[in-house]
């Protein structure tokens, strides 16, 4: 036969269970922090490698002969376009 009353649990048993769960949470948190540090260190290492590689690639592109020639051609093209626009404006006046 069931009763409507809640089963009695002594306070000291509840307290023991509480501290057991708190301790388990602490262990899990410490394990997680160790793992997170490993992953974080790897991420930082990869990011620094990326920055170095990116800077080297940028320098290589900026200092290559083809890049210098492309810049000169671009400035020549812009200059030529500007000259044609000026000529068209002067002709329309």
N, C-alpha and C positions, 0 to 999 in steps of 0.2 A: 504494500500500500504506500503510495506517494503522499508526501505532505506538501503543504504550500510554503513551508519554511525553508530558508536557505541552509545548506549544510554548513555547519560551523567549522571554521578553520582557525586554529590558534594564531595569534598575532606573530609569534616568533617564527612559525612556518612561512607565513607570508613575507616576513622580513628576510628570511634566508633566501627564498625564491627571488625576491627583489634584487638582493645583492648578487645573486648568481647571474641574473640577466644583465645587470650593470657591468659585471666583470666580463661577460661574453661580448657585450657591446664594445668595451674597451679593447679587447683583443682584436676584434674585427676591425675597429677603427685604426689600430696600430698597424695591422697587416695591410690595410688599404693604403695608409700613408706611405709605407715602405714601397709598395708597388707603384703608387703614384709618383714617388720620387724617381724611381727607375725610368718610368715613361717620360716624366718631365725632363730629366737629364738627356734622354735620347732626343726629345723634341728640340731642346736648346742646342744640342750638338748639330742636328740636321739644319736648323735655322742658320746657325753661324756658317756652316758649309755652303748653304744656299747663297747667303750674302756675299761670301768671298767669290764664289763661282760667278755670280751675277755681275759683280764689279769687274772681274777679269774679262768677262764676255763684253761688257759695255766698253771697257778700255780698248779691247781688241777691235771692236767695231768702229770706234771713233778714230783710232789711229791707223787703220788699214788704208792702203792706197785707193782701193775702190770706194771706200767711204768718203775720202777726200775728194775724189773725182766726182762722185755723186753730189756732194755739197756744192762744188763749183758749177756743175751743170744746172743744179737747181737754182742757184743765184743767177746764172746766165739766163735761164728760162724766165725767171721773175723779172729780170731787167728788161728782157725782150718784150714781155707782155706789157710792162709799164710804158715802154717806149711806144708800142703800138697804140695803147690807150691814149697817150698824150697826142700822138699824131692824129688820131681820129677826132679828138676834141678840138684840136687846132683847125682841122679841115672843116668841121661843122660850123665854126664861127665865122 
